[in-house]
Structures are given as structure tokens and as C-alpha cells.
């Protein structure tokens, strides 16, 4: 969010306030106002994802999926062996 504010201000400084159309100046002002309000409000928001590590959950899910696939593969190969042994 801070990067957005700095980028907008840099563009205004580089182009010059007099060379920018008035509608773009108003839109930029509204954008900066909204971002600054979000920065202030963010302080009072409770930490929603405290203690949640999405990467860890995804890796656990992936490991369970791999283990499940290897188990089903092993079960299928055992079933195939039982069938071939039974047919003999």
C-alpha cells in the first residue's frame, strides 16, 4: 500500500501538476485519500490471520495427497498380485 502512495506521488512530481488533466488530479487525490484512510484503519483491525501459515497447510495437504496416491497404488498392485496368484 505504501508503495502505491509513493508511486502516485512520484508520477505527479515527474510529470508536474500543471501538465496533468484536472480529472486525473481529482482521481489521484481520491486514490491517495482512500489509501491513507486504509493505512489509519489498518491499525485498529484485529490480526485476522495470526498463527495461520498457509504455506504449511498447503504442503501438509500435498503430502497427504501424495501418501494417499502411493497407498492406493500399493493397494492396486497388491490386488493385481492376488488376482494373478489366484488365477494360477
Phi, psi and omega in degrees: 000318180296326179296322179297316180298314181296320180296317179295314180296324178296317179298320179294319180292318182294313182283330183093134185295331182283339181269355182264136178299150186297327180294324179288326177294317178295317179296320178295320178297318178295318179299314179295323178296315179297316180296322179292323176296318178297323177296320180288317182291328182302332181296324184269352179286138179290151179290104187291320187252034180292125179081006180256124178244099185297328180295320180294318179295319180293319179293324177295317179298319180295317179297319179295323179294317180294316179297320178297319179292320180291325177294316180293325177294316178297319178297319179295319181292324176294320178297320179296320179295320179297319181294314181293322178292324181290325181287343183284000000 
